[in-house]
Amino acid sequence: PVIILSLFWKHMTRNGALAGIITGAVTVLVWENLGLMMPGVEHEILELYSIIPGFVLAGCAAILFSVTGKPTKPGVLDQHDVFLK
């Protein structure tokens, strides 16, 4: 999601990208080991491939940190518009 947002959303920030990458990695690691952390618990949601919740949470974190952090510099916004043309 970080690469997709960087290409198509001009308000993506460095902090948003870092938050997305870290959140996605942690989500996948926790999801893969969730069955080991909760022995005896069997639930259909745990059978979901780990990249799906990782992708969703990484995208949400990237957007949240980009919107609430420092705004994107005007020069970067202009360059983004030039590259999309």
Stockholm file with secondary structure:
# STOCKHOLM 1.0

chainA/1-85         PVIILSLFWKHMTRNGALAGIITGAVTVLVWENLGLMMPGVEHEILELYSIIPGFVLAGCAAILFSVTGKPTKPGVLDQHDVFLK
#=GR chainA/1-85 SS CHHHHHHHCTTCCHHHHHHHHHHHHHHHHHHHHHHHHSTTCCCGGGGSCTHHHHHHHHHHHHHHHHHHSSCCCHHHHHHHHHHHC
#=GC SS_cons        CHHHHHHHCTTCCHHHHHHHHHHHHHHHHHHHHHHHHSTTCCCGGGGSCTHHHHHHHHHHHHHHHHHHSSCCCHHHHHHHHHHHC
//
